[in-house]
Amino acid sequence: MAVKIIIIRHVPPEKEPEIRPILLQMRSLAHAQNGYISGETLINFDNPLERIVISSWKSIENWNDWLNNKQRINYQAQVERRS
């Protein structure tokens, strides 16, 4: 069964130039992950600091594999250090 995952990120405007390339690398890595279907990033019109990421996966197992991917964990840690 396919699943959709929703992630909410808060990106300070002064940090966006640092964070954006990391998020793009993470997205590129996700595209190559087994079970990845699609993804989109939305910016909250009322709060432009808020990003909503919606990704679709073939199964919850595929999502969990991605969640535990060592490269993804490394990218996520880089984003958190800069946020």
C-alpha positions in Angstrom: 0.0 0.0 0.0 1.4 3.4 -1.0 1.9 6.0 1.8 2.3 9.8 1.8 4.7 11.4 4.3 4.3 15.0 5.4 7.3 16.8 6.9 7.1 20.4 8.2 10.4 22.4 8.2 11.1 25.9 9.5 13.8 27.5 7.5 15.1 30.9 8.8 15.6 33.2 5.7 19.2 34.0 6.6 20.0 30.2 6.7 18.2 29.3 3.4 21.4 29.8 1.2 23.2 27.2 3.4 20.3 24.8 3.8 18.9 24.8 0.3 21.8 22.8 -1.3 21.7 20.2 1.4 17.9 19.7 0.9 18.4 19.4 -2.9 21.1 16.8 -2.3 18.7 15.0 0.1 15.9 15.1 -2.5 18.2 13.8 -5.2 19.2 10.9 -3.0 15.5 10.2 -2.2 14.7 10.0 -5.9 17.1 7.0 -6.2 15.7 5.3 -3.1 13.8 2.0 -3.7 10.1 2.7 -3.4 10.2 6.4 -3.9 7.2 7.6 -6.1 7.2 11.4 -5.9 7.7 14.4 -3.7 6.9 18.1 -3.6 7.9 21.0 -1.4 5.4 23.8 -0.6 5.9 27.2 1.0 3.3 28.3 3.5 1.9 31.6 2.0 1.0 32.9 5.5 4.4 31.9 7.0 7.1 31.8 4.4 9.6 30.3 6.9 7.5 27.1 6.9 8.2 24.5 4.2 5.9 21.5 3.8 7.4 18.4 2.2 5.1 15.7 0.9 6.5 12.5 -0.4 4.9 9.3 -1.7 6.3 5.9 -1.2 5.3 2.5 -2.4 5.2 1.1 1.1 5.8 2.1 4.7 8.8 -0.3 4.6 10.3 1.8 1.8 9.8 4.9 3.8 11.4 3.3 6.9 14.4 2.2 4.7 14.7 5.9 3.6 14.3 7.1 7.2 17.2 4.9 8.3 19.4 5.6 5.3 22.8 6.7 6.7 23.3 9.4 4.0 19.8 10.9 4.7 20.6 10.9 8.4 23.8 12.8 7.7 22.0 15.4 5.5 19.3 15.8 8.1 21.9 16.4 10.8 23.5 19.1 8.6 20.1 20.8 8.1 19.3 20.7 11.9 22.7 22.2 12.8 22.0 25.1 10.5 18.4 25.7 11.4 
